[in-house]
């Protein structure tokens, strides 16, 4: 009898040990690794799709069934993106993968960014959950997740708009003056722009030949996406203007017309990663400067038309009176 009991205990212990080993062997597990970062171009007409590769591994010695999904699965437009599994179900929002013991598979995730979205770094989470282990539902939750970055590249799209294509400036001799010319810069890109004057040398050189100066109060300025910033420069003088080459009109006014281009550029132009989609930073300006004659010149011109012998200041009444006096003089 004792032998029978001992034998039963040995069998029972062996069965329990086998069961525990099987239970331990059937513990589900999964390992998921994805690309750390993918980039997107979102300017009009760009290919806004990027593919992310994920590696899925079954570390166990039995088959597993895994379901994959992303943090964008329930709201496909969260943060301006949507993500799908090209071989997945439910419009690609989820993917079921069968892995044999020790098998490794590369899974592709298709991510699309919305057009013209703001330049920034966003994130996405990829989840892999074991739904079946060794042909049975898993006794515990086995899940692996990874976070990756979605980098939206910046692009430039700005336009310079002058308030007027033609400016008329009247200057007066002996009165130092300053004239301010204003333009608008509209940012149609997807990132903050740091802009500044790129070329104004032609205008500066010509004005300096007339003893005039062009001034730029702000070297660079920032414009946020979808906003417009005012930019201005000034023309001034504090000494006698050189008008030796100017055109002289019939009324004595001296005039010069300056045709020039003002160019606005991005401070990052030429750097790696910089992309200019549409940078209409050059605008044509026509500046007409008039110098009216001085009062002394006007008086001199009027004097040149008076009757000689009367000092050029006699009015018509004075002329008539003078004629009357001459007529009354006695004749000899």
C-alpha positions as CSV (number, residue, x, y, z in Angstrom):
1,X,0.0,0.0,0.0
2,X,2.8,2.4,0.9
3,X,4.4,1.6,-2.4
4,X,1.2,2.5,-4.2
5,X,0.9,5.8,-2.4
6,X,4.5,6.7,-3.0
7,X,4.1,5.9,-6.7
8,X,1.0,8.1,-7.0
9,X,2.8,10.9,-5.3
10,X,5.7,10.6,-7.7
11,X,3.3,10.6,-10.7
12,X,1.3,13.5,-9.3
13,X,4.5,15.5,-8.7
14,X,5.7,14.8,-12.2
15,X,2.4,15.9,-13.8
16,X,2.3,19.1,-11.8
17,X,5.9,19.9,-12.7
18,X,5.1,19.3,-16.4
19,X,2.1,21.5,-16.1
20,X,4.1,24.3,-14.5
21,X,6.8,24.0,-17.2
22,X,4.2,24.2,-19.9
23,X,2.5,27.2,-18.2
24,X,5.8,29.0,-18.0
25,X,6.7,28.1,-21.6
26,X,3.3,29.4,-22.7
27,X,3.8,32.9,-21.2
28,X,3.3,35.3,-24.2
29,X,5.9,37.9,-25.1
30,X,6.5,40.2,-28.0
31,X,9.2,42.7,-28.9
32,X,8.6,45.7,-31.2
33,X,11.2,48.2,-32.5
34,X,10.4,51.0,-35.0
35,X,12.3,53.8,-36.8
36,X,13.0,56.6,-34.4
37,X,12.1,59.4,-36.7
38,X,10.6,60.1,-40.2
39,X,10.4,63.4,-42.0
40,X,7.7,65.0,-44.2
41,X,7.6,67.7,-46.9
42,X,4.2,69.5,-46.8
43,X,4.6,72.3,-49.3
44,X,1.9,72.5,-52.1
45,X,2.5,69.6,-54.5
46,X,5.0,67.7,-52.3
47,X,4.9,64.0,-51.6
48,X,3.5,64.1,-48.1
49,X,3.8,60.3,-47.4
50,X,6.6,58.6,-45.4
51,X,7.0,55.0,-44.6
52,X,8.0,53.8,-41.1
53,X,9.5,50.3,-40.7
54,X,8.9,48.3,-37.5
55,X,10.6,45.0,-36.6
56,X,8.3,42.5,-34.7
57,X,10.0,39.6,-32.9
58,X,8.5,36.5,-31.2
59,X,11.0,35.4,-28.5
60,X,9.1,32.3,-27.6
61,X,9.3,28.7,-28.9
62,X,5.7,28.6,-30.0
63,X,3.5,30.5,-32.4
64,X,1.8,33.8,-31.5
65,X,-0.8,36.0,-33.1
66,X,-0.2,39.7,-32.6
67,X,-2.5,42.7,-33.3
68,X,-0.8,46.0,-34.2
69,X,-2.3,49.5,-34.1
70,X,-1.1,53.1,-33.9
71,X,-2.1,56.1,-31.7
72,X,-3.7,57.5,-34.8
73,X,-6.0,54.5,-35.3
74,X,-9.1,56.0,-33.6
75,X,-8.6,59.6,-34.9
76,X,-6.9,59.5,-38.3
77,X,-6.3,63.2,-38.4
78,X,-4.9,63.8,-34.9
79,X,-2.1,66.4,-35.0
80,X,-2.5,66.6,-38.8
81,X,-1.5,63.0,-39.7
82,X,-3.1,59.8,-40.4
83,X,-1.4,56.4,-40.3
84,X,-2.3,53.0,-41.9
85,X,-0.9,49.5,-42.3
86,X,-0.8,48.8,-46.0
87,X,-1.6,45.1,-45.4
88,X,-4.0,45.8,-42.5
89,X,-7.7,45.5,-41.9
90,X,-10.4,48.0,-41.1
91,X,-9.1,50.4,-43.7
92,X,-5.6,49.7,-42.6
93,X,-6.1,50.9,-39.0
94,X,-5.0,47.6,-37.5
95,X,-2.9,44.7,-38.6
96,X,-3.0,41.0,-37.5
97,X,0.4,39.2,-37.7
98,X,1.1,35.6,-37.1
99,X,4.6,34.7,-36.0
100,X,6.1,31.3,-35.7
101,X,8.5,30.4,-32.8
102,X,11.4,32.8,-32.9
103,X,10.2,34.5,-36.1
104,X,11.1,38.1,-36.9
105,X,9.1,40.3,-39.4
106,X,9.4,43.8,-40.7
107,X,6.1,45.7,-40.7
108,X,5.5,48.8,-42.8
109,X,3.5,51.8,-41.5
110,X,2.3,54.4,-44.0
111,X,2.0,57.9,-42.5
112,X,0.6,60.9,-44.4
113,X,0.9,64.5,-43.2
114,X,-1.7,67.1,-44.1
115,X,-0.7,69.7,-46.6
116,X,0.9,72.9,-45.5
117,X,0.8,72.0,-41.8
118,X,3.0,73.8,-39.3
119,X,6.6,72.9,-39.2
120,X,7.2,71.0,-35.9
121,X,8.2,67.7,-34.4
122,X,5.2,65.5,-33.5
123,X,5.0,61.9,-32.2
124,X,3.3,58.6,-32.9
125,X,3.0,55.4,-30.8
126,X,3.0,52.0,-32.4
127,X,1.5,49.2,-30.2
128,X,1.8,45.4,-30.6
129,X,-0.4,43.1,-28.4
130,X,-0.4,39.3,-28.3
131,X,-4.0,38.0,-28.9
132,X,-3.1,34.3,-29.1
133,X,-0.2,32.2,-27.8
134,X,0.3,28.6,-28.7
135,X,-3.2,28.4,-30.1
136,X,-4.9,29.7,-27.0
137,X,-5.9,33.2,-25.6
138,X,-2.9,34.5,-23.5
139,X,-3.3,34.1,-19.8
140,X,-1.9,37.6,-19.3
141,X,-1.6,40.8,-21.4
142,X,1.6,40.9,-23.4
143,X,2.2,44.2,-25.1
144,X,5.1,46.1,-26.6
145,X,5.0,49.8,-27.6
146,X,7.4,52.2,-29.2
147,X,7.3,56.0,-29.7
148,X,8.6,57.7,-32.8
149,X,9.0,61.3,-34.0
150,X,7.3,62.8,-37.0
151,X,9.3,65.7,-38.3
152,X,7.6,68.2,-40.6
153,X,10.1,70.1,-42.6
154,X,9.9,73.9,-42.9
155,X,9.4,75.6,-46.3
156,X,9.5,79.3,-47.2
157,X,6.7,81.0,-49.0
158,X,6.7,84.7,-48.7
159,X,5.8,87.8,-50.7
160,X,6.9,91.4,-50.6
161,X,4.1,93.9,-51.4
162,X,5.0,97.6,-51.6
163,X,2.3,100.1,-50.6
164,X,2.9,101.9,-53.9
165,X,4.9,100.8,-56.9
166,X,5.8,104.4,-57.6
167,X,6.8,107.0,-55.0
168,X,7.0,110.8,-55.5
169,X,9.2,112.7,-53.2
170,X,9.4,116.5,-53.1
171,X,12.5,118.0,-51.5
172,X,13.1,121.6,-50.7
173,X,16.6,123.3,-50.7
174,X,17.8,124.3,-47.3
175,X,15.4,122.0,-45.4
176,X,16.9,118.7,-44.3
177,X,14.1,116.0,-44.5
178,X,13.6,112.3,-44.2
179,X,11.0,110.2,-46.2
180,X,9.9,106.8,-45.1
181,X,8.9,104.2,-47.7
182,X,6.8,101.2,-46.4
183,X,6.3,97.7,-47.7
184,X,4.4,94.6,-46.4
185,X,5.9,91.1,-46.2
186,X,3.4,88.3,-46.1
187,X,4.4,84.9,-44.8
188,X,2.5,82.1,-46.6
189,X,4.9,79.3,-45.4
190,X,4.7,76.9,-42.5
191,X,7.3,78.3,-40.1
192,X,8.5,81.5,-38.5
193,X,10.5,83.5,-41.0
194,X,13.5,85.7,-40.1
195,X,13.8,88.0,-43.0
196,X,16.0,91.0,-43.9
197,X,17.3,93.2,-46.7
198,X,19.2,91.1,-49.3
199,X,20.0,93.8,-51.9
200,X,19.7,97.6,-51.8
201,X,23.2,98.5,-52.9
202,X,22.1,99.9,-56.3
203,X,19.7,102.4,-54.7
204,X,22.3,103.3,-52.0
205,X,25.0,104.0,-54.6
206,X,22.8,106.2,-56.7
207,X,21.4,108.2,-53.8
208,X,24.9,108.8,-52.5
209,X,25.9,110.3,-55.8
210,X,23.2,112.9,-55.1
211,X,24.4,113.5,-51.5
212,X,21.4,111.6,-50.3
213,X,21.3,108.5,-48.0
214,X,19.1,105.4,-47.7
215,X,18.5,104.1,-44.1
216,X,17.4,100.7,-42.9
217,X,16.0,101.0,-39.3
218,X,15.7,97.2,-38.8
219,X,18.3,94.8,-40.2
220,X,16.1,91.7,-39.8
221,X,12.6,90.9,-38.5
222,X,10.4,87.9,-37.8
223,X,7.1,87.0,-39.4
224,X,4.9,84.2,-38.1
225,X,3.1,81.9,-40.5
226,X,-0.1,83.4,-42.1
227,X,0.9,86.8,-40.8
228,X,2.0,90.1,-42.5
229,X,4.7,92.3,-41.2
230,X,5.5,95.9,-42.2
231,X,9.0,96.7,-43.3
232,X,10.3,100.2,-44.1
233,X,13.4,102.1,-45.2
234,X,14.0,105.8,-45.4
235,X,15.6,108.3,-47.8
236,X,17.1,111.5,-46.3
237,X,19.6,114.2,-46.7
238,X,21.2,116.8,-44.5
239,X,23.4,118.7,-47.0
240,X,23.0,120.3,-50.4
241,X,21.7,117.9,-53.0
242,X,23.8,117.3,-56.1
243,X,21.4,117.8,-59.0
244,X,24.0,118.3,-61.7
245,X,22.7,115.3,-63.6
246,X,19.0,115.8,-63.0
247,X,16.5,116.8,-65.6
248,X,15.3,120.4,-65.4
249,X,11.6,121.0,-66.3
250,X,10.2,124.1,-67.9
251,X,9.0,125.5,-64.5
252,X,12.5,125.2,-63.1
253,X,11.9,122.0,-61.1
254,X,14.8,119.6,-61.2
255,X,13.8,115.9,-61.3
256,X,15.4,112.5,-61.2
257,X,13.7,109.1,-61.6
258,X,15.2,106.0,-59.9
259,X,14.2,102.5,-60.9
260,X,15.3,99.9,-58.4
261,X,14.6,96.5,-56.9
262,X,14.3,95.9,-53.2
263,X,15.1,92.3,-52.3
264,X,14.0,90.5,-49.0
265,X,15.7,87.2,-48.1
266,X,15.5,84.6,-45.4
267,X,18.4,84.6,-43.0
268,X,18.6,80.8,-43.4
269,X,18.9,80.9,-47.1
270,X,21.7,78.6,-48.3
271,X,21.8,76.5,-45.2
272,X,21.1,72.7,-45.1
273,X,17.5,71.8,-44.8
274,X,16.3,75.2,-46.1
275,X,13.7,74.9,-48.9
276,X,12.2,77.9,-50.7
277,X,8.9,77.0,-52.3
278,X,7.9,80.5,-53.5
279,X,10.1,83.4,-52.3
280,X,8.8,86.5,-54.1
281,X,11.2,88.6,-52.1
282,X,12.1,91.1,-54.9
283,X,9.9,94.0,-55.8
284,X,10.3,96.8,-58.3
285,X,10.1,100.4,-57.2
286,X,10.1,103.7,-59.1
287,X,11.1,106.7,-57.0
288,X,10.7,110.1,-58.5
289,X,12.4,113.0,-56.6
290,X,11.5,116.6,-57.4
291,X,13.5,119.7,-56.3
292,X,11.4,122.8,-56.9
293,X,13.2,126.1,-57.6
294,X,14.0,128.3,-54.7
295,X,12.2,131.6,-54.1
296,X,15.3,133.6,-55.2
297,X,15.3,131.6,-58.4
298,X,11.6,132.4,-59.0
299,X,12.2,136.1,-58.3
300,X,15.1,136.1,-60.7
301,X,13.0,134.4,-63.4
302,X,10.2,136.9,-62.9
303,X,12.7,139.8,-63.1
304,X,14.1,138.7,-66.4
305,X,10.6,139.3,-68.0
306,X,10.2,142.9,-66.7
307,X,10.8,146.2,-68.6
308,X,14.4,147.4,-68.7
309,X,15.1,150.7,-66.9
310,X,12.5,150.1,-64.2
311,X,14.6,147.8,-62.1
312,X,12.3,145.0,-63.0
313,X,9.8,145.8,-60.2
314,X,7.3,148.2,-61.9
315,X,3.7,147.0,-62.1
316,X,1.4,147.9,-65.0
317,X,0.1,150.9,-62.9
318,X,3.6,152.2,-62.5
319,X,4.2,152.0,-66.3
320,X,1.0,153.9,-67.0
321,X,1.9,156.7,-64.5
322,X,5.4,157.0,-66.0
323,X,3.9,157.4,-69.5
324,X,1.5,160.1,-68.2
325,X,4.4,162.1,-66.6
326,X,6.4,162.0,-69.8
327,X,3.4,163.2,-71.8
328,X,3.0,166.2,-69.4
329,X,6.5,167.4,-69.7
330,X,6.9,170.7,-71.6
331,X,8.2,170.4,-75.1
332,X,11.1,172.5,-76.3
